[in-house]
Amino acid sequence: MQISDLKPGHHIHLMGICGTAMASLAGLLQDRGFKVTGSDSAPYPPMSTQLEKLGIPVVKGYAAKNLQPRPDFVIVGNVISASNEEAQELVRLGIPYTSLPKAMGEFIIAGRESIVVSGTHGKTTTTSMMSWICQVQGVKPGFLIGGIPKNFSKSFQNPEGKYFVIEGDEYDTAYFDKVPKFVHYRPRHVILTSIEFDHADIYADLDAVKAAFISLLKLIPTDGTLVYCAEERNILDILPQTSCKRRLSYGIETGDYQARVIKMDDSGTEFELIRSGKATGEIYQTKMGGRYNVLNALACLAMTESLEFDARKVREALQSFEGVKRRQEILGEPGGVLVIEDFAHHPTAVRETVAGIQAKYPKKKIFSVFEPRSATSRRKVFQQDYVNALTPAHEVLIAQAFDQGKIDEGNRFSSDELVGDLRGRGRTANVFGSADAIVEYLVKNAKAGDGVLIMSNGGFDGIYQKLLTGLASR
């Protein structure tokens, strides 16, 4: 049985269902009438919450018994290894299976025009922004996003029109299919935001990362569209690898689409569009702050003009775009302390997020809290980069790196070394052994009028609610 043979009512089981893309696919499949179940080792919000709201049952932990009653088909997430007990039972039972990216390409995107948003940074926000623009445009898009856009309140939507917008991750597909996810997404229109070294657990170096993105560029058809950031040297290096004829560039100070920032404060950002080096007088407003969100907006403007969308509706969509959960998300202001959550984990994202938040709230002292949790941030490869990224922060609170047990001791990131280097530069920085210790410090030291920026790509031991509760009870 192939996934294309499935009919509404068939039972599909997802292994690793709480991953951002997997939870979205679960919703797409349920919406199409399938019975959906799943398993995961450590469910946490926002995806666990989304699945709960959808009524999709999730078993915590992987086990052979999770495949009873026997599903008709299984989709295997890239967190699953060949030695996983549930994966071994899957093979023993002979149940047909595939990966998430192949399922998306063959079953969901199929013959539609895909808009693939890719790059090391900015994928989730740009995909969300592009999806909202398509929605306001009235083209009834489908989408799959690695986060929950606030304009939709869920991370997926089945298409009614011809477009499908998808976040194109360069991480590998599955243990049985070691290619970047975006290879399966049938890219026709591509936004490429940036290329940097990341995912040190699967890529050896920057050249290996570039090779992955070259595979994406080669898949764009000659009559497709490539929108790329002209300020990214690593993108310019690989441009000759695509046969796509329609190429549009963007950047703050260079590119076909540029921006003159007029205002950036706690209400958002206002900028004038510069097209082909000429001021247009066209003013755009967005509720998002930070230079990188101006770049995200420019990328969407370039793509929508290429697709001949109505400019008035595009402007309306940018102005009404609410952002994404866990991206500059305001969690509350207990006791007068503004608490903001962000998914930033790569040093470039950390640097830009800190700069963006401090620029957006210039009168506040911002405590920047960072948990090294991603596969790359737990390794020593970016040790010095994090020093540079966090040096501009008003005050830095660093957690000990999350679970480094499987990383060679000489290759482990050191939170203590980071704090020592920051102090050597005259910065105020401290390292903490737990989320509770960080909360205790902030409850004691953060004053009304201050802000706390928490950066992690995981659950961070529930620090968010703990901090809100602690600040409120002072």
VENGI-V614671 format. One record per pair of residues at least 12 apart in sequence whose ideal C-beta (glycine too) atoms are under 7 Angstrom apart, sorted by sequence separation. I is the first residue (numbers start at 1). J is the second residue. D is the distance in whole Angstrom. If there is no record, write none. Layout:
I:J:D, I:J:D
This chain:
14:26:5, 26:38:6, 131:143:4, 144:156:5, 169:181:5, 170:182:7, 197:209:6, 259:271:4, 260:272:4, 328:340:6, 329:341:5, 401:413:5, 419:431:5, 117:130:6, 143:156:7, 168:181:7, 169:182:7, 259:272:7, 270:283:6, 271:284:6, 284:297:7, 301:314:7, 131:145:7, 143:157:5, 168:182:4, 195:209:6, 259:273:7, 260:274:6, 328:342:6, 354:368:5, 401:415:6, 43:58:6, 115:130:6, 142:157:5, 195:210:6, 259:274:7, 270:285:5, 326:341:6, 327:342:6, 400:415:5, 416:431:6, 452:467:7, 74:90:6, 127:143:7, 141:157:7, 142:158:5, 226:242:6, 257:273:7, 258:274:4, 326:342:7, 327:343:6, 399:415:7, 415:431:5, 12:29:6, 43:60:6, 128:145:5, 132:149:7, 142:159:3, 168:185:6, 268:285:6, 269:286:5, 326:343:5, 340:357:6, 398:415:5, 38:56:6, 40:58:6, 127:145:5, 131:149:7, 141:159:6, 195:213:6, 226:244:5, 257:275:6, 268:286:6, 39:58:7, 67:86:7, 128:147:7, 132:151:5, 140:159:7, 166:185:5, 225:244:7, 230:249:4, 268:287:4, 269:288:6, 36:56:5, 37:57:5, 38:58:5, 39:59:5, 40:60:7, 41:61:6, 66:86:5, 140:160:4, 141:161:6, 224:244:5, 230:250:6, 231:251:4, 256:276:6, 268:288:6, 269:289:6, 350:370:6, 370:390:7, 398:418:6, 17:38:3, 41:62:6, 64:85:6, 74:95:5, 76:97:6, 124:145:6, 128:149:4, 140:161:4, 143:164:7, 146:167:5, 217:238:6, 222:243:5, 225:246:5, 226:247:5, 227:248:5, 228:249:6, 229:250:6, 230:251:4, 268:289:6, 297:318:6, 398:419:6, 12:34:5, 14:36:7, 17:39:6, 18:40:4, 39:61:7, 62:84:6, 63:85:6, 64:86:6, 67:89:5, 75:97:7, 124:146:5, 139:161:5, 141:163:4, 142:164:4, 143:165:4, 144:166:5, 145:167:5, 220:242:6, 222:244:6, 223:245:7, 224:246:7, 229:251:6, 368:390:6, 17:40:5, 39:62:6, 62:85:6, 63:86:6, 67:90:6, 70:93:6, 73:96:6, 74:97:4, 75:98:6, 76:99:6, 77:100:6, 123:146:7, 124:147:4, 141:164:7, 143:166:7, 144:167:7, 146:169:7, 218:241:6, 222:245:6, 227:250:7, 231:254:6, 271:294:6, 378:401:5, 8:32:6, 9:33:6, 10:34:6, 11:35:4, 12:36:6, 13:37:5, 14:38:4, 15:39:6, 16:40:6, 23:47:4, 30:54:6, 62:86:4, 71:95:6, 73:97:7, 75:99:7, 139:163:6, 141:165:6, 210:234:6, 214:238:5, 217:241:5, 218:242:6, 220:244:4, 230:254:5, 269:293:7, 378:402:6, 439:463:6, 8:33:3, 10:35:7, 13:38:7, 18:43:4, 26:51:6, 64:89:4, 70:95:7, 75:100:6, 213:238:6, 217:242:4, 230:255:4, 264:289:6, 269:294:6, 368:393:4, 435:460:6, 438:463:6, 442:467:6, 8:34:6, 9:35:7, 30:56:6, 67:93:6, 190:216:7, 338:364:7, 378:404:5, 396:422:6, 435:461:4, 20:47:6, 23:50:6, 27:54:6, 39:66:5, 210:237:7, 214:241:5, 366:393:7, 368:395:7, 434:461:7, 435:462:7, 439:466:5, 443:470:4, 6:34:7, 23:51:6, 67:95:7, 75:103:5, 171:199:6, 210:238:6, 273:301:7, 345:373:7, 366:394:5, 367:395:5, 368:396:5, 369:397:4, 370:398:6, 371:399:4, 379:407:6, 435:463:4, 439:467:5, 443:471:6, 18:47:5, 134:163:6, 187:216:6, 345:374:4, 365:394:5, 372:401:4, 373:402:4, 378:407:6, 18:48:5, 26:56:5, 172:202:6, 190:220:6, 346:376:7, 367:397:6, 372:402:7, 383:413:6, 436:466:7, 134:165:6, 171:202:7, 284:315:6, 371:402:6, 380:411:5, 383:414:7, 387:418:6, 391:422:7, 396:427:6, 398:429:7, 400:431:7, 435:466:6, 439:470:5, 443:474:6, 180:212:5, 183:215:6, 187:219:5, 188:220:7, 286:318:5, 345:377:5, 379:411:5, 380:412:6, 386:418:6, 390:422:6, 18:51:7, 187:220:6, 188:221:6, 261:294:6, 286:319:7, 379:412:7, 380:413:5, 395:428:4, 396:429:4, 397:430:6, 398:431:5, 399:432:6, 400:433:6, 17:51:7, 37:71:7, 108:142:7, 131:165:5, 182:216:5, 192:226:7, 284:318:6, 285:319:5, 287:321:7, 378:412:7, 379:413:6, 383:417:7, 387:421:4, 391:425:6, 130:165:5, 180:215:6, 189:224:6, 190:225:7, 194:229:6, 259:294:5, 286:321:6, 287:322:7, 288:323:6, 347:382:5, 378:413:5, 383:418:7, 387:422:6, 397:432:6, 183:219:7, 188:224:5, 189:225:4, 190:226:5, 191:227:5, 192:228:4, 193:229:6, 287:323:7, 350:386:7, 354:390:7, 358:394:7, 377:413:6, 391:427:6, 399:435:7, 192:229:7, 195:232:6, 355:392:6, 127:165:6, 194:232:5, 196:234:7, 347:385:4, 351:389:4, 354:392:6, 127:166:7, 170:209:7, 195:234:4, 252:291:7, 259:298:6, 289:328:7, 347:386:5, 350:389:4, 354:393:5, 399:438:7, 18:58:7, 104:144:7, 127:167:4, 195:235:5, 288:328:7, 350:390:7, 17:58:6, 257:298:5, 372:413:5, 397:438:5, 170:212:5, 252:294:7, 347:389:4, 124:167:6, 170:213:7, 192:235:6, 252:295:7, 372:415:7, 123:167:5, 257:301:6, 397:441:7, 123:168:7, 250:295:7, 257:302:5, 256:302:7, 15:62:7, 39:86:6, 112:159:6, 115:163:6, 168:216:7, 250:298:4, 113:162:5, 250:299:6, 25:75:7, 112:162:6, 113:163:5, 114:164:5, 115:165:5, 116:166:6, 117:167:6, 118:168:4, 112:163:6, 117:168:6, 112:164:5, 114:166:6, 116:168:4, 118:170:7, 250:302:5, 13:67:7, 248:302:4, 22:77:5, 109:164:5, 108:164:7, 402:458:7, 13:71:4, 19:77:5, 248:306:6, 12:71:6, 15:74:6, 11:71:4, 12:72:7, 19:79:6, 246:306:6, 292:352:5, 11:72:5, 12:73:5, 13:74:5, 14:75:5, 15:76:5, 16:77:2, 291:352:7, 10:72:4, 15:77:6, 104:166:7, 290:352:6, 10:73:7, 12:75:7, 14:77:7, 16:79:4, 16:80:5, 118:182:6, 292:356:7, 15:80:5, 126:191:6, 290:355:7, 291:356:7, 6:72:7, 116:182:6, 229:295:6, 290:356:3, 6:73:6, 126:193:6, 289:356:5, 116:185:5, 290:359:7, 369:438:6, 3:73:6, 123:193:7, 289:359:7, 15:86:6, 114:185:6, 116:187:4, 122:193:4, 289:360:4, 1:73:7, 15:87:7, 101:173:5, 114:186:5, 118:190:6, 121:193:6, 122:194:7, 227:299:6, 114:187:6, 118:191:7, 119:192:5, 121:194:5, 99:173:5, 114:188:5, 115:189:5, 116:190:5, 117:191:5, 118:192:6, 119:193:3, 120:194:5, 25:100:6, 99:174:4, 102:177:7, 113:188:5, 119:194:4, 120:195:6, 227:302:5, 367:442:6, 109:185:6, 113:189:7, 119:195:7, 120:196:4, 227:303:5, 109:186:5, 22:100:6, 25:103:6, 99:177:5, 120:198:5, 225:303:7, 21:100:6, 25:104:7, 105:184:4, 367:446:6, 28:108:6, 101:181:4, 104:184:7, 105:185:6, 104:185:6, 105:186:5, 225:306:5, 102:184:5, 101:184:4, 367:450:7, 369:452:6, 373:456:5, 374:457:5, 101:185:7, 369:453:7, 373:457:6, 364:449:6, 365:450:5, 366:451:5, 367:452:5, 368:453:5, 369:454:5, 370:455:5, 371:456:4, 373:458:5, 364:450:6, 369:455:7, 364:451:4, 366:453:6, 371:460:5, 361:451:6, 78:171:6, 82:175:5, 78:172:6, 81:175:6, 266:360:5, 1:96:4, 3:98:6, 78:173:6, 80:175:6, 264:359:6, 265:360:6, 266:361:6, 78:174:5, 264:360:7, 357:453:5, 50:148:6, 76:174:5, 118:216:6, 354:453:7, 3:103:5, 4:106:6, 46:148:5, 353:455:6, 3:106:6, 4:107:6, 3:107:5, 50:154:6, 50:155:7, 350:455:6, 193:299:6, 191:299:5, 337:446:5, 345:455:7, 337:448:7, 340:451:6, 342:453:6, 344:455:4, 191:303:6, 336:448:3, 340:452:7, 345:457:4, 335:448:6, 336:449:6, 337:450:5, 338:451:4, 339:452:5, 340:453:5, 341:454:5, 342:455:5, 189:303:6, 337:451:7, 343:457:5, 337:452:6, 28:144:7, 25:144:7, 24:144:5, 24:145:7, 21:144:6, 341:464:6, 21:146:6, 20:146:4, 32:158:7, 20:147:6, 27:154:6, 31:158:5, 28:156:5, 339:467:6, 27:156:4, 339:468:6, 28:158:6, 24:155:4, 23:155:7, 24:156:4, 331:464:6, 334:468:5, 337:471:5, 20:155:7, 332:468:5, 335:471:5, 331:468:6, 334:471:4, 335:472:6, 334:472:4, 335:474:5, 198:346:6, 196:348:6, 129:296:6, 133:300:6, 125:293:7, 129:297:7, 122:292:6, 126:296:4, 130:300:5, 151:321:6, 121:292:7, 125:296:5, 129:300:5, 133:304:6, 151:322:5, 137:309:5, 150:322:4, 122:295:7, 126:299:6, 130:303:7, 137:310:6, 150:323:6, 122:296:5, 126:300:7, 150:324:7, 201:375:4, 149:324:5, 150:325:7, 200:375:7, 137:313:5, 148:324:7, 199:375:7, 200:376:4, 136:313:5, 147:324:5, 148:325:4, 199:376:6, 147:325:6, 198:376:6, 147:326:6, 200:379:5, 136:316:6, 147:327:7, 133:314:6, 136:317:4, 200:381:5, 133:317:4, 132:317:5, 115:303:7, 132:321:5, 129:321:5, 128:324:5, 125:324:6, 124:324:6, 125:327:6, 124:327:6, 121:346:7, 120:346:7, 121:348:6, 121:349:5, 46:325:5, 46:326:7, 44:459:4
